[in-house]
Amino acid sequence: MDRWEIYSQSSMLPSTGQDIWLEYPWGELDALESLQDVAEGEHSDFSKSGKWLLYYTMEELDEKWKEACVHFEAGDFLHVHHLKIGTWKTNPLAPPGKRCMVLFVDSDDPKTIIKAGLSIVKAMRYFTCCFYKTNLQTKQQGEKKFLYYVRPECHNADPEWILRRFFSKTLKSQEELTN
């Protein structure tokens, strides 16, 4: 019996999961110690944590989850330290008929964040616009929904070019905040 058969029998695939979210890697010490997972309090600085979001239909979930876990284990996702995916249970925050795969990147460096996004969309062959949002944006309701994105036609572009082309205003405002 392979790993995925064990996970399936244990209700650890998105189509059978008993929780709203499944996380990977399972059981690895300190795997989930991102700022995303720490409660409010001493670790409430969310400025260096965020996630790339990919959306899939229910029919795609199990296969895409397996694919993402294999890529994660192979080190194909740059700067990603763990994954999470929605299950068959309804999540009111996801688009209708879709579930969200979340790939966590803890950095405030725009180039690192874009490199991570490019590695994700290339490995997953994700031909839709992929969005990155900070954990601070997640906590703030009614604010801008994302900080960065990678368009499908930019999958082979240089991260610095993407930042200059699409995010020059964002970068300028970040520089002004630090000066």
SULNORTA-V275780 format. One record per helix or strand of 3 or more residues. SS is the DSSP state (H for helix, E for strand). FROM is the first residue (numbers start at 1). LEN is the number of residues. If there is no record, write none. Layout:
SS FROM LEN
SS FROM LEN
//
This chain:
H 3 7
E 21 4
H 35 3
E 50 8
H 58 17
E 82 5
E 98 8
H 110 15
E 130 5
H 135 5
E 148 3
H 152 3
H 159 20
//
